[in-house]
């Protein structure tokens, strides 16, 4: 039976199985315990420019 919260139907979401997890298949980090994507470390290195030229503030 679906659960209601504040008059809105809420669908229960099931965890994907190990063999059919979209994040594990794409080679990304997977937060679900027991999946093969747990061993993949997330790449969070900044690839942008070191310094950005900012606009001057206008005095009003």
Rosetta blueprint (number, residue, H / E / L):
1 X L
2 X L
3 X E
4 X E
5 X E
6 X L
7 X L
8 X E
9 X E
10 X E
11 X L
12 X L
13 X L
14 X L
15 X L
16 X L
17 X L
18 X H
19 X H
20 X H
21 X L
22 X H
23 X H
24 X H
25 X H
26 X L
27 X L
28 X L
29 X L
30 X L
31 X L
32 X L
33 X L
34 X L
35 X L
36 X H
37 X H
38 X H
39 X H
40 X L
41 X L
42 X L
43 X L
44 X L
45 X L
46 X L
47 X L
48 X L
49 X L
50 X L
51 X L
52 X L
53 X L
54 X L
55 X L
56 X L
57 X L
58 X L
59 X L
60 X L
